[in-house]
Amino acid sequence: MSDPLQVDPAALDAFPSTVRDLTDQNESARDFRGEWLSLSSTSGRLFFAVTQAFQKKRCRLGAN
């Protein structure tokens, strides 16, 4: 038989704050992704291979 579930009330009270912090961090990461990793292949400033690498990174960040 498994041990009974024990919950620390202080940890339970801190949980919403932790989730809110993670939400803020996710929002910041999306802003960063949008500003720095959104490059078009027609911009003429970068080679196609570099643009393609940025797009792959952007997709990976978007999946998180």
PyMOL commands that set and color helices and strands:
alter all, ss='L'
color gray80, all
select helices_A, chain A and resi 9-36+48-63
alter helices_A, ss='H'
color red, helices_A
deselect
rebuild
show_as cartoon
